Each structure stands twice: as structure tokens, then as C-alpha cells.
Amino acid sequence: MAKFDKKLLPSRHVTEGPERAPHRSYLYAMGLSEEEIHRPLVGVATCWNEAAPCNIALNRQAQAVKLGVKAAAGTPREFTTITVTDGIAMGHEGMRSSLASREAIADTVELTMRGHCYDAIVGLAGCDKSLPGMMMAMVRLNVPSVFIYGGSILPGKAPQIDEIPEDFRTRDLTVQDLFEAVGRHQNKELSDSALDILERVACPSSGACGGQFTANTMACVSEAIGLALLNSSGMPAPYESRDQYGEASGRAVMNLIEKGIRARDVVTRKSLENAARVVACTGGSTNAGLHLPAIAHEAGIDFFLDDVCEIFRDTPYFVNLKPGGDYVAKDLFDVGGIPVVMKELRKAGLIHEDCITASGKTIGEELDTVTREADGKVIYPISAPITKTGGVVGLKGNLAPEGAIVKVAGIPTQEQSFNGPARVFECEEDAFAAVQKREYKEGEVIVIRNEGPAGGPGMREMLATTAALSGQGMGKKVALITDGRFSGATRGFCVGHVGPEAAYGGPIALLKNGDMIKIDAVEGTITVDLTDEELEARRKDWKGPRDTIYASGALWKYAQLVGKTYLGAVTHPGGKAEKHIYADL
């Protein structure tokens, strides 16, 4: 068993020397032995709460992590942070708290680690923003770090009764189906009792949303970027055998302390590119275009929306997952998970193999141990992909000079362009009300503005609106653009992250009903049929940012601090501006 010298570890400030007797007395008060006090102190950070099934299993898994830390001669100290669960926050004012919670998670984990001088961290997260928030804290602190996902939910199954439409009976259900069922119900295609039955069976266990929505996308990122042990993200949350990954993660972080491997040794430009590849080939959430730049920012690495989209552009899409495809996270795990996906990418020379991982080994060394091959249903061979370019595409043009992003997974190439008149709404509520009343026309481009990080505030997701459109059978008959975000569960031709946002006077703020908008995901363009002179004339008449009701509190603070979307919507100067690294103090 390793013997650790604490002379260079942060916890020496609270456990070593006569002057730290008061500090040690607190540790004795919690039942620690003298030997445990003088071992490395490892923060075990969880996002456990009773808000949603994504987080409910994290407490159990944290206990397994602690056993692993103890077995490898460390002393674990468990603490919790917040989460905001998007499925519950969706479609109302609560969604403004979602993206802001990412920053709060990173900040509170940082403050807890700093305040108690912990030497390393194992972070457990389950719901959308908690995954990047936890990884951002790891990179910011630059201590030995291991991330572990809480696992996905099991797929739901509808009862085989005539009242439930056949398409619901013949597929695995996720929460996405419920959002779309609401649209079907409004469209009189689904009875009250059928909706009541579906809501009781769609989410049958603990765990995060089952499709390749934001949580599972960022879980895949955690493996690809190297912060998580390979294959640790795939197993569903209810499986008690997940605890073996928790225990292994606890042991792994002690190995990283011993070898002096820190978060920024793992998270490099190359590993960020690996992560972007995995997002693209799995048809992952557009939110990765926000979170990868934010993680890079913590290390002082320039890796912006353009860089992410450049990788998306030449990465084949070959993993058949919902919402664009047919399968859920459990199915991906059953056929070998992200290790098999990365093995396929390696065959095409699309993986940097020399990146170090949480195991202390390189990606290449880890992939050398993977014996399974693509099954051809969930994971296609990269030589015969679903499409030759990624499931997520970046767009630029006079409507989005700073870029935008669209998920095209599951949309045939010939349908990846759209040309139509704008139907402009000043916020999501107005758009949702109009969709409910069918106050829009086939062929229109629905524009939802004033929903950016600063202007919202909070950059809400628009799943309620997009799901209602799909439920009405109009998902392919209209396009939708916004300076806000879309859920990873969104289907249809939906363009998010349009920048600059309306609050900054971006072109989206200047649009009027009837303006002709052209979106071409094959060419990567988004334009409005207005000259520069016309746009400039409208800018002179622009009345300025829309006023909001958030004049104090956390959302006001977030709106004052948050930066541009294409840079990751971050709230502090990042790694480039830092004058010290926490772990070296």
C-alpha cells in the first residue's frame, strides 16, 4: 500500500504540525483515527438530491467510492452540491436556473475543496448541467480527479392495450416521449387516460434520461476526455454492479495522487477533440457545443464553438441512439459502450491515442484491451456509418456571425436545409402558446429570441415547444431558431445558440415577421435575406435589450457576469488569467 508524503499536498495545511491541533480536533470529532488524518484527504463530491431520478442513486454510489479510496490508503470526505434537473425545470421559469446551476456547481465544489484543503476529488453527477459543472471544477482546481456518472434510467415500456397508440407500444419510452405525448394530447390524438398511463410508465427507475440527451452525451464525454474510467458511464443507475465502478474510481484517484497526474494533464486540446468526436458520432446533444468550450476555458485552452463544429463536420455519425435514432443508453452499454465507439473512431484515425486517462494509462493503451466489435445495430461500423458527417452541425452567416448549432442526427441529408419566412416571438412562452393554438403555418421559421444567457437570463431550453410541434406532426414542416438552447431530447430542424444573442443586439434581435431565412446544415450556413445596410438601419431603430423581471438575486448576478455563447457562456476569466493553481498553494 502506497505511503504518501503530504509535504506537497494541500491537506498539509489542516493536518500537519503542532499549529494544526485545532483543525485535527474537528477531524477526531468525526471519528477519524490518527492514521486517517495523516493520509491524503479526498473530496467525494456528489449531486445527490431528491429532485429527480437522475440524482437519487448518487448517495449509494458515493459510499462505494469511499470504500475504494480507503482501500488505497486515502481518507474520503463526502460533500454535496446542488443540481437543477432540466426535465422538471423544462417549459417554465425554472429553466432559467438550469445553465446558471452549472456555474454554481463548479463554484461550490471549488469553494468546498479550497476551504478544507482536499488533495483530490472524485465527482459523481447525474443530471445535465451537473456533469460539465463537476468537470469544470476538476479542471479549475487542477488536482488529481476522477469523474463518475450516476448512470442512465432504464427504458420505459407501455402496456399492450388498444388505448395506447401502437407507436408508443412498440418502442422503448423516455421522458422525450412524454413531452411529445403532450403535443399529441393537445392534437386530440391521445386520450386523457392514455396520457395518464404513459406518464406512469415512461420513467421506471433511478437514473438520468435514457436517450443521447445532454446527460448521456456528457457522460460519454467524461470517458472520451479521460476524466472517467473507460466504460464507467454506460451501466444503468439501478444496477448494483455500478458500485464496482465507484470503488474502482476511488482506487483510481489514489493512483493519480501517487503518480502526480492532475486534471489538466488529462484535459488537453487533444482530449477535447476526442470528446467532440464522440459527441458527433453518437448524435449527441447540441449542449456539448456549450460545455466543451467551458471545460476548456478552465484550463486556459482556446476551444470554442467553431473548433467543436469543425470536428463535428468531418466525423461520421454511426451510433444509433435516440432522439434521432432508435436505441437508449442501456442498449449502448449492452453492446460494449463508449470503448467500442472509440475503437471504431480509432480505425479511421480519428482519436488521439496518446491522451492520458483517469486510469493513468493512455487512451490507446485502454483501447488495446477492448475485444468487442461494432454490433451493426446500435453501433454501426465506421466504414458504413449512418451518415458521413456528424450528428451535430455548426452554422454561420449574417444571422449568426458568432455561430449557431443544429442537431441533424436522424434527418436525411436532403432534408437538412430549410427556407421560409420568419415568425418572430419575443420569448418561449409566447411561442409555446402560439404552437398550442396552431397560430403558425407550415413552412415558417419560428424565431424565439431574448432567451440567451444574458438576455433570458439563463439560456433556457425549448423542449416543450419543439416537442409540442413534433406531437402535432409539424416537427419536419417548420424550422425553429433561437438564441437560447435546445434539450438534447429535441427532434426536428431546430437551431440554437444563435450569436450574438438578442440582448447584445445580434441580428436575431432585428428580425421581423416575414423576413426570409435560409438554413443549410449541409453547407453550414444560416442567413436572412437582408443586406448589411438594411440590418444596420434596423440596428439604429433597435430599442435595446428586453427588460426582465430578474433585477436581483442569483439570476441577476448570472446575467451580469455571463459571457458569449460561442465561448461557453462562462462567468469568470478562466485558466488564462489565473495567478496560481490551487493544488500548488
Secondary structure as UniProt FT lines:
FT   HELIX           6..8
FT   TURN            10..11
FT   HELIX           12..15
FT   HELIX           18..20
FT   HELIX           21..29
FT   TURN            30..31
FT   HELIX           34..37
FT   STRAND          41..46
FT   HELIX           53..56
FT   HELIX           58..71
FT   TURN            72..73
FT   STRAND          75..80
FT   HELIX           86..89
FT   TURN            90..91
FT   HELIX           93..95
FT   HELIX           96..116
FT   STRAND          120..125
FT   TURN            128..129
FT   HELIX           130..141
FT   STRAND          145..149
FT   TURN            162..163
FT   HELIX           166..169
FT   HELIX           175..186
FT   TURN            187..188
FT   HELIX           192..201
FT   HELIX           214..225
FT   TURN            230..234
FT   TURN            237..238
FT   TURN            240..241
FT   HELIX           242..259
FT   HELIX           263..266
FT   HELIX           269..281
FT   TURN            282..283
FT   TURN            286..287
FT   HELIX           288..298
FT   TURN            299..300
FT   HELIX           305..313
FT   TURN            322..324
FT   HELIX           329..334
FT   TURN            335..336
FT   HELIX           337..347
FT   TURN            348..349
FT   TURN            353..354
FT   TURN            358..359
FT   HELIX           363..367
FT   TURN            368..369
FT   TURN            382..383
FT   STRAND          392..397
FT   TURN            398..399
FT   STRAND          400..407
FT   TURN            409..410
FT   HELIX           413..415
FT   STRAND          417..425
FT   HELIX           428..436
FT   TURN            437..438
FT   TURN            442..443
FT   STRAND          445..448
FT   TURN            453..457
FT   HELIX           463..471
FT   TURN            472..473
FT   TURN            475..477
FT   STRAND          479..482
FT   TURN            488..489
FT   STRAND          494..499
FT   HELIX           502..504
FT   HELIX           507..510
FT   TURN            513..514
FT   STRAND          516..520
FT   TURN            521..524
FT   STRAND          525..528
FT   HELIX           532..541
FT   HELIX           553..561
FT   HELIX           565..567
FT   HELIX           575..577
FT   HELIX           582..584
//
